[in-house]
C-alpha cells in the first residue's frame, strides 16, 4: 500500500470514528429529550386535574382521582436538605481521603485503602437503610439533642422528631447518604489529583514550598474542576436514592419545616412508596410530575456546577500569586 492509499484509508477511518462519536453524543441527547418529553406528556393531565398548588402545597393525596390534590413543597424541602447535608459531610472527607492516598500514603498502603473505600460502593442500598434506622439513628440521638439544645434557635436545628428512642430524620438520612456517595466522590477526586503534572509540583518545591504548600498551590487548583464534577456525581446519587431513604424516613413521615430533625419523603422515596397506586393514569401522572421536577432539578444542579467549575481553569496555577503567598 502506497502513501496515497494509506492517506485515504486514514481519512476514511477518521470519518467513521468522527461519525460514530457524533452519533453517540447525539443519541444521548435524544434519549434524554425523549425521557423528558415522556414525563411531561404523562404529567400534564394530572397537573390539569390538580386542585392544589403544585409548587406550594404540602398535600399529596391521589387516592381519589376525581379530587386530585398534590404539591411538591415538602418533597422538595426534604430532598434538598438531605442531599445538601450529605454533600457537606462527604466532600471534605472525600477530599481528605483522596489527598492522603495520592500525596501522603505509601503506594502499597494507598492501594489497599483505595480498594476498601471503593468497596463501599458495592454495599446494597437496603443494607445502608437498615443500618441507618436500626443502628445509626439511636446512636446519634445524643448528638441531635445537643445540636437542638445549642443551635435550636436556627430553623435547621429545630426540635422536629428528635426523641430518646431514636428514629428516622433528615439528619440521619443525610449522614447515611454521605457514606453512600463517599466512594464516588473519593474515586474521581483521587484520579484527578493523581494527574497533577509533576512539573507543577517540582516547581513549587523549587520555590521552597512545604509538602502541604505543594498540595495547596498545585494539586488542589489543578483538581478543582474534577472535585466539583465528582461532587455533582455524588449529589446526583443522593438526589435519586430511594430504598435507603425510604427505610430511614418511613417512621417519621411528618411535614418538614426546614428542620434537619423532621421526617418526610424525598421525591424518589415518595414515588417508590406509592407503587401500588400506579394502576390509575391520573394518580400515576401525579407521581410522574414529581419525578419530572426531580429530573429538572438534577439538570439545574449540574448546570450550575458546570458554570462554577469553569472547565479549563482548574489546572491553571498563578505562580506569581503562589510565590507571593509563600513569602
PLY file of the C-alpha trace (Angstrom):
ply
format ascii 1.0
element vertex 327
property float x
property float y
property float z
element edge 326
property int vertex1
property int vertex2
end_header
0.00 0.00 0.00
1.46 3.31 -1.07
1.33 6.60 0.80
-1.74 7.89 -1.09
-3.74 4.76 -0.30
-2.70 4.90 3.35
-3.78 8.54 3.48
-7.21 7.75 2.02
-7.60 4.81 4.43
-6.68 7.04 7.34
-9.17 9.72 6.31
-11.91 7.10 5.95
-11.19 5.78 9.44
-11.25 9.34 10.79
-14.63 9.99 9.19
-16.03 6.73 10.56
-14.76 7.46 14.04
-15.99 11.07 13.89
-19.42 9.96 12.78
-19.59 7.29 15.46
-18.58 9.75 18.20
-21.03 12.39 16.96
-23.82 9.84 16.71
-23.15 8.57 20.22
-23.31 12.08 21.65
-26.47 12.88 19.70
-28.05 9.61 20.86
-27.57 10.58 24.49
-29.18 13.97 23.89
-32.10 12.38 22.04
-32.69 9.78 24.77
-32.66 12.44 27.50
-35.03 14.61 25.47
-37.40 11.68 24.92
-37.40 10.87 28.63
-38.25 14.49 29.47
-40.98 14.55 26.81
-42.48 11.30 28.12
-42.54 12.59 31.69
-44.12 15.87 30.62
-46.82 14.22 28.49
-47.74 11.81 31.27
-47.78 14.56 33.92
-49.86 17.20 32.11
-53.32 15.53 32.54
-52.76 15.13 36.29
-51.49 18.69 36.62
-54.60 19.95 34.83
-56.81 17.96 37.23
-54.85 19.02 40.31
-56.90 21.04 42.80
-53.93 22.27 44.83
-50.96 24.47 44.01
-48.34 22.10 42.66
-45.38 24.13 43.93
-46.57 25.39 47.32
-48.97 22.74 48.62
-47.79 20.20 51.19
-50.71 17.86 50.49
-50.16 14.83 48.26
-53.49 13.00 48.01
-54.00 10.88 44.90
-56.33 8.16 46.20
-59.43 9.77 44.71
-58.78 10.54 41.05
-61.78 12.86 40.98
-60.25 15.07 43.68
-56.55 15.06 42.99
-54.66 17.35 45.35
-50.89 17.19 45.30
-47.92 19.51 45.74
-44.16 19.14 45.94
-43.25 21.66 48.66
-42.37 19.11 51.35
-40.83 16.70 48.87
-38.53 19.44 47.60
-37.53 20.52 51.10
-36.70 17.01 52.30
-34.84 16.14 49.09
-32.73 19.30 49.11
-31.97 19.21 52.85
-30.93 15.55 52.95
-28.83 15.78 49.77
-27.18 19.07 50.77
-26.29 17.69 54.20
-24.83 14.57 52.56
-22.71 16.73 50.27
-21.50 18.96 53.13
-20.42 15.91 55.12
-19.00 13.80 52.29
-16.98 16.27 50.20
-14.40 17.35 52.84
-13.88 13.74 53.91
-13.54 12.57 50.29
-11.00 15.31 49.53
-9.02 14.38 52.63
-9.00 10.69 51.72
-8.03 11.44 48.12
-5.16 13.70 49.19
-3.91 11.14 51.70
-4.00 8.32 49.16
-2.26 10.30 46.41
0.12 12.59 48.29
0.95 11.12 51.68
0.34 7.37 51.96
2.94 4.81 50.79
1.97 3.23 47.49
1.23 -0.20 48.96
-0.94 1.22 51.73
-2.70 3.57 49.32
-3.58 0.68 47.01
-5.14 -1.34 49.84
-7.08 1.59 51.26
-8.35 2.53 47.80
-9.84 -0.93 47.40
-11.53 -0.71 50.79
-13.05 2.70 50.02
-14.23 1.55 46.59
-15.90 -1.49 48.14
-18.32 0.84 49.95
-19.99 1.40 46.59
-20.82 -2.33 46.42
-22.93 -2.29 49.61
-26.65 -2.54 48.66
-28.84 0.44 49.44
-31.17 -1.63 51.59
-28.27 -2.57 53.87
-27.45 1.11 54.36
-31.10 1.79 55.09
-31.39 -0.95 57.70
-28.12 0.08 59.34
-29.20 3.70 59.35
-32.55 3.11 61.03
-31.56 0.32 63.45
-28.01 1.30 64.43
-27.15 4.86 63.43
-30.43 6.59 64.33
-30.41 5.58 68.03
-26.65 6.15 68.31
-26.72 9.78 67.17
-29.71 10.84 69.28
-27.46 12.44 71.96
-25.69 14.46 69.27
-29.03 15.52 67.76
-30.31 16.58 71.17
-27.11 18.55 71.78
-27.46 20.30 68.41
-31.08 21.08 69.17
-30.27 22.43 72.62
-27.32 24.50 71.40
-28.48 25.64 67.97
-32.23 25.17 68.27
-32.81 28.85 67.54
-31.69 28.14 63.97
-34.60 26.68 61.95
-32.37 23.92 60.54
-31.84 22.55 64.06
-35.34 22.96 65.48
-36.71 20.08 67.55
-38.61 18.13 64.90
-38.77 14.38 65.51
-35.77 14.05 67.85
-36.62 11.56 70.60
-34.76 9.47 73.15
-35.77 6.27 71.35
-34.28 7.47 68.10
-35.96 7.44 64.74
-35.55 8.36 61.14
-34.89 12.04 60.49
-33.49 14.05 57.62
-30.28 14.32 59.63
-29.95 10.53 59.83
-30.74 10.18 56.14
-28.14 12.83 55.28
-25.41 11.00 57.22
-26.26 7.70 55.52
-26.33 9.38 52.10
-22.93 10.93 52.84
-21.47 7.48 53.43
-23.13 6.18 50.27
-21.75 8.91 48.00
-18.30 8.95 49.61
-16.80 6.24 47.32
-17.96 8.04 44.17
-16.50 11.40 45.14
-13.31 9.84 46.51
-12.66 7.73 43.41
-13.00 10.64 40.98
-11.03 13.16 43.05
-8.31 10.59 43.69
-7.77 10.04 39.98
-7.87 13.78 39.26
-5.27 14.58 41.93
-3.11 11.76 40.63
-2.95 13.50 37.24
-1.40 16.69 38.65
1.61 17.49 36.40
4.83 16.54 38.07
6.46 19.72 36.75
3.97 21.84 38.72
4.78 20.04 41.95
8.52 20.21 41.36
8.20 23.91 40.55
6.52 24.52 43.89
9.24 22.56 45.67
11.85 24.63 43.84
10.24 27.73 45.36
10.86 26.23 48.78
7.28 25.14 49.45
6.47 22.55 52.10
4.54 19.40 51.29
1.23 20.99 52.31
2.02 24.14 50.31
2.70 21.95 47.26
-0.72 20.40 47.71
-2.37 23.78 48.24
-0.65 25.54 45.32
-0.67 22.74 42.72
-2.83 19.70 43.49
-5.96 21.47 44.74
-6.06 24.14 41.98
-5.40 21.53 39.30
-8.15 19.28 40.60
-10.77 21.97 41.28
-12.95 21.19 38.27
-12.63 17.47 38.89
-13.58 17.88 42.53
-16.72 19.83 41.61
-17.62 17.26 38.96
-17.15 14.45 41.50
-19.32 16.32 43.99
-22.08 16.66 41.42
-21.92 12.94 40.66
-22.34 12.29 44.36
-25.16 14.81 44.61
-26.94 13.12 41.72
-26.73 9.82 43.60
-28.04 11.44 46.77
-30.95 13.16 44.99
-32.09 9.92 43.42
-31.50 7.49 46.28
-34.70 5.62 47.10
-34.65 2.50 49.26
-32.26 3.64 51.99
-34.06 6.97 52.44
-37.48 5.30 52.37
-36.49 2.88 55.13
-34.97 5.60 57.32
-37.73 8.20 56.98
-40.77 5.91 56.96
-41.04 6.03 60.76
-41.30 9.82 60.87
-43.20 10.89 57.78
-44.29 14.27 59.13
-44.29 17.51 57.14
-40.92 19.24 57.07
-40.47 22.83 58.21
-36.83 23.30 57.22
-35.55 21.31 60.22
-32.96 18.57 59.79
-34.73 16.71 62.59
-38.02 16.41 60.71
-39.11 13.47 58.61
-41.00 13.20 55.36
-40.36 11.88 51.87
-37.92 12.74 49.15
-39.09 12.73 45.54
-37.65 9.27 44.94
-38.87 7.68 48.17
-42.37 9.12 47.72
-42.65 7.64 44.25
-41.35 4.26 45.45
-43.74 4.18 48.42
-46.79 4.66 46.19
-46.15 2.00 43.56
-49.48 0.37 44.40
-51.32 3.48 43.14
-49.91 3.28 39.64
-52.95 1.48 38.26
-54.78 4.77 37.62
-53.38 7.09 34.92
-54.17 10.30 36.81
-52.69 9.02 40.09
-49.64 7.79 38.24
-49.30 11.15 36.48
-49.11 12.94 39.83
-46.03 10.96 40.78
-44.59 11.32 37.30
-44.97 15.09 37.72
-42.91 14.86 40.91
-40.35 12.77 39.05
-40.18 15.38 36.32
-39.34 18.04 38.90
-36.53 15.83 40.21
-35.35 15.39 36.61
-35.25 19.15 36.09
-33.64 19.74 39.49
-30.79 17.42 38.60
-30.20 19.29 35.35
-30.19 22.65 37.13
-27.69 21.44 39.71
-25.37 20.07 37.05
-25.68 23.25 35.00
-24.68 25.37 37.99
-21.77 23.02 38.62
-20.55 23.44 35.06
-20.53 27.21 35.48
-18.75 27.05 38.83
-16.21 24.53 37.64
-15.20 26.72 34.66
-13.63 23.93 32.57
-10.03 24.59 31.72
-9.43 26.95 34.61
-8.89 24.35 37.30
-5.45 23.37 36.05
-4.07 26.91 35.75
-1.80 27.99 38.55
-0.84 31.61 39.14
2.76 31.16 40.17
3.24 34.88 40.92
0.44 34.85 43.49
1.58 31.49 44.83
5.11 32.80 45.35
3.78 35.99 46.98
1.67 33.95 49.41
4.59 31.68 50.19
6.86 34.61 51.01
0 1
1 2
2 3
3 4
4 5
5 6
6 7
7 8
8 9
9 10
10 11
11 12
12 13
13 14
14 15
15 16
16 17
17 18
18 19
19 20
20 21
21 22
22 23
23 24
24 25
25 26
26 27
27 28
28 29
29 30
30 31
31 32
32 33
33 34
34 35
35 36
36 37
37 38
38 39
39 40
40 41
41 42
42 43
43 44
44 45
45 46
46 47
47 48
48 49
49 50
50 51
51 52
52 53
53 54
54 55
55 56
56 57
57 58
58 59
59 60
60 61
61 62
62 63
63 64
64 65
65 66
66 67
67 68
68 69
69 70
70 71
71 72
72 73
73 74
74 75
75 76
76 77
77 78
78 79
79 80
80 81
81 82
82 83
83 84
84 85
85 86
86 87
87 88
88 89
89 90
90 91
91 92
92 93
93 94
94 95
95 96
96 97
97 98
98 99
99 100
100 101
101 102
102 103
103 104
104 105
105 106
106 107
107 108
108 109
109 110
110 111
111 112
112 113
113 114
114 115
115 116
116 117
117 118
118 119
119 120
120 121
121 122
122 123
123 124
124 125
125 126
126 127
127 128
128 129
129 130
130 131
131 132
132 133
133 134
134 135
135 136
136 137
137 138
138 139
139 140
140 141
141 142
142 143
143 144
144 145
145 146
146 147
147 148
148 149
149 150
150 151
151 152
152 153
153 154
154 155
155 156
156 157
157 158
158 159
159 160
160 161
161 162
162 163
163 164
164 165
165 166
166 167
167 168
168 169
169 170
170 171
171 172
172 173
173 174
174 175
175 176
176 177
177 178
178 179
179 180
180 181
181 182
182 183
183 184
184 185
185 186
186 187
187 188
188 189
189 190
190 191
191 192
192 193
193 194
194 195
195 196
196 197
197 198
198 199
199 200
200 201
201 202
202 203
203 204
204 205
205 206
206 207
207 208
208 209
209 210
210 211
211 212
212 213
213 214
214 215
215 216
216 217
217 218
218 219
219 220
220 221
221 222
222 223
223 224
224 225
225 226
226 227
227 228
228 229
229 230
230 231
231 232
232 233
233 234
234 235
235 236
236 237
237 238
238 239
239 240
240 241
241 242
242 243
243 244
244 245
245 246
246 247
247 248
248 249
249 250
250 251
251 252
252 253
253 254
254 255
255 256
256 257
257 258
258 259
259 260
260 261
261 262
262 263
263 264
264 265
265 266
266 267
267 268
268 269
269 270
270 271
271 272
272 273
273 274
274 275
275 276
276 277
277 278
278 279
279 280
280 281
281 282
282 283
283 284
284 285
285 286
286 287
287 288
288 289
289 290
290 291
291 292
292 293
293 294
294 295
295 296
296 297
297 298
298 299
299 300
300 301
301 302
302 303
303 304
304 305
305 306
306 307
307 308
308 309
309 310
310 311
311 312
312 313
313 314
314 315
315 316
316 317
317 318
318 319
319 320
320 321
321 322
322 323
323 324
324 325
325 326
